[in-house]
Amino acid sequence: MRPRGVDLSHGVALYLDDISVSFDGFRALDRLSLSIDAGELRCIIGPNGAGKTTMMDVITGKTRPDSGQAWFGQTIDLLRLREAEVVAAGIGRKFQKPTVFENLNVLENLELAMKASKRVRDALWARLSAQQRLRMQEVLETIGLQEQAGRRAGDLSHGQKQWLEIGMLLMLEPQLLLLDEPVAGMTDAETERTAELLLSLAGRHTLMVVEHDMEFVRAIAGRVTVLHEGSVLAEGSLEDVQADARVVEVYLGR
């Protein structure tokens, strides 16, 4: 499933403008505006309740905002799309808890992810083309699970399951990846490997990474956006935002 109609010619992959979302009188997003360049790896940080999850829900079509605009590239109005259409446009989302098919092996998980993109009911029984098999091998190498290809997914470590789920998203060839706390629960070695993986994806893909682990953010981030009470509090390098008195007060100083 290749993204169709995504115009990144102006260099911007994601553009949110004046987005507001309220739930029962609580304003989860308050005139939120931000943009992410094509190929960028952007980290989003902020205290619990800052609006990070709601923002991703808006981008992926799960939540409709009360007002504002959300554009993918120059031409795709995300607010007009259903969730499945957002995926088809080229946006993949990974939640904090890995969701892999534990009774299938690693290769079968990748194959299922690829074929789930097809509309034909019997696609799961179709034979793979040579190109599809090559694509699976490329993704296996990217996520570092070549030696685990025949292993049952349920027997993988927590970190390996996270990498497999990222691989399943990559099978859909997304332009934009949204990753929610990708290193939560990982060992130090797995966290380091995940940093290497995400840095290898940047450029070929645009990444939005929501994370609380500041050392991990330091390892991967060029630009950091700090959310607070549903809007952007600060933006810049990690050093810049860590030196911002407002950020220290509401988040880093806790």
N, C-alpha and C positions, 0 to 999 in steps of 0.2 A: 504494500500500500504506500505508494509514493505521495508526498504532499503535492497537491495540485493548486496552482494559482497563487502561491506564496511569493509575493514580490518583495525581495530584500534589497532592491537596487539602491535604495536611499540609506542603507546601512542600519536600519532599525528593525529589530525582530518583534519587539513587543512594546506597545504604547498604551498606557492607561492614563485617562484624563478625567479628573474630577469625579472619581467613583465613590458613591455613598451607598451603604447597605445598613438597614436597620432591622433588628429583630425584637419585636414586642417593646419598642421604645428605646432599646439599647442600640447605639450607633456603632456597629462593628467596623465599618470603614467610613471615614469622614473626609470626603473630597480628596481621596487618594490619587496622586498623580506620580507616575514614574515611567521611564523608558529604559529598555535594554537593547544594546547594539547587537547586531547579528554576529554570532561567533563568540560573544562575551560569556564569561563565567561570573555571574553576579551572586553574591551572598546576601541573604536577607536575615537580619537579626532583630531582636527586640523581646521584651518581656512577654510572658503569657498574657493572652488577651489583647495583644497589640494589633491583631487583624491579619496575621500571616496566612492562616488556613483559609479564612474567608476570601482573601485576595486570590489564592489559588483556586478556590471554588468558583469565583467569578470568571477567571481565565478559562477554566475547563467547562463552563456551562452548567455547573451544578447549582449555582446560586445566581439569580437575576438581581442586578443592582437597582436601587431606587432611581439613580441618575448616573450620568457619566458615559464615557466611551471606552471601549477596549478593542484595540486593533492588533492583528497579527500580520506583520509586514505592512505594506502600503494599502492592501486591497481587501483583506479579510476582516469583516466586522464580527468579532467573537460573540457579541450580544445577540446576534441573529441565529446563532448555531446551537443545535442540541449537543449533548455530551459526545455522542458517537461521531457527530460531524466535526467536532473540535479535534478528536483523535485523527479522523480522516484527513483533516487539513494539515496535520503534521505536528501536533502537540502531544507529548507523552507525560504522564504524571506517575510518580512513584510515591506511595505513602510510606509512613515510618515503619510499619510492620510489614515484613516481606510476605507477599502472597504468591507463592509458587505451588505447583502441583506436586505435592510431596511424594506421591506414589509413582510418579514418572521419573525417568532419569533426566539428566541435564539436557541432553540433546533433544529428547522428546518435549521438554518444556519449551525450548527454543522453536521447535517445529510447530508446536501447538500455537504459540504466540503469532508466528508468521501466518499460519493458515486461518487463524481466527479472524484475520482481517478480510477474508473472502466471504462473499455473500452466499455462495453455493453451499447447500446443506451438506453435501458429501465431500466437501473440500478436505476434511480430515483423512479421507481414505485415498486421496489423490497421490500419485507418485511425485516425489520431489524432482525438479529439474536439476541439471548439473549446476546451473547458476544459483539456485536456491541452496544446494548443498555447500557450494563455495561460500555463500553469504553466511551460513551457519558456522562454518569453520572460522571465518573472519571474526565473527562476533565472539566465538569461543576464545580465540586468541586475545581479543580486546579485553575481555573480562577475566582472563587468566585462569580459565577452568578447562583447558585442553585435557589435562590428566584426569579430570573428573567427569568426562563426557558421558560415560556409561553408568555413573553412580546415581543411585536414587536420591532425588532432591531432598527428601526428608532426612537423609543421613549427612547432609552438608552442615558445616559450621554456620553460625548466625551470619558471619561476614560473607561467606560463600553464597548463602541464600540471597543476601542483598545484591551481590554482584550478578547472580543469575537473573534476578528480577530486572536489573538494569539492562542485561543482555536481552531479555524478552521485549523490553521497550525498544531497544535498538533494532530488533528484527522488523519493526514497523517503520524504520528509517525516519524518525522524527526530526524536524528542524529545531524544535524547542523542547527541552526536558525540564520538568519541574520535580525537584527532589526534596522530600520532607525529612529532615534529620537523618541523612543517609548513614551516619556513623554511630547512631545511638546503640549502645549495647555491644559495640565492637571492642576487640582487644587493641592494644597499641599498634601491633603489627598489621592488623586488618585495617585500622584507621589510616595508617601510612599508605597501604596499598590502595585504599579507596581514593586518597588524595591523588595518587599517581594516575589512577583510572580517570578521574574527572578532568584532570589537567590534560590528559591525552584526548579527551572528547571535545574540549573547548576548541573553537575554531571551525571544526567540522559541524558542530552543533552549538546552539545557544543553550546555556544552562542557568536556571534559577535554583539556588540551593538555600533552603531554610535550615538554619543550624544554630545550636546553642554552644557547641564546643569551640571556644575561641582559638585554641591552638590549631584545630583543624581549619577554621576560617583563615587563620594566619597563613597556613600552608598553601591554600588554594586561591585566595581572593585577590583580585586586582581592585575591584570596586565593591564597597559594602553599602547597603541601604539599611538604615535603622527605622523600624516602624514603632510608633507609640500612639495608643488610643486611636488607631485606625488611619493614621496619616504618616507621611514621611517626616521624621524628626531630624535626621541628618543623613548625609551621603558623601562618600569619598573613599579614600584609602582607609584601611583598618586603623592605621596610625592617626589619621585625621579624626575619625569618629571616636576613637578611644580618648583623644585629647579634648573632645567637646564636653563642656561642663554639663550640658543638658543630658547627654547620653550617660555620663557617669552617674548623674542623679537618679535617672529613671530606670537604669538597667545595669550597667557595669558595676556600679557601686554597691549593689545588693549582696 
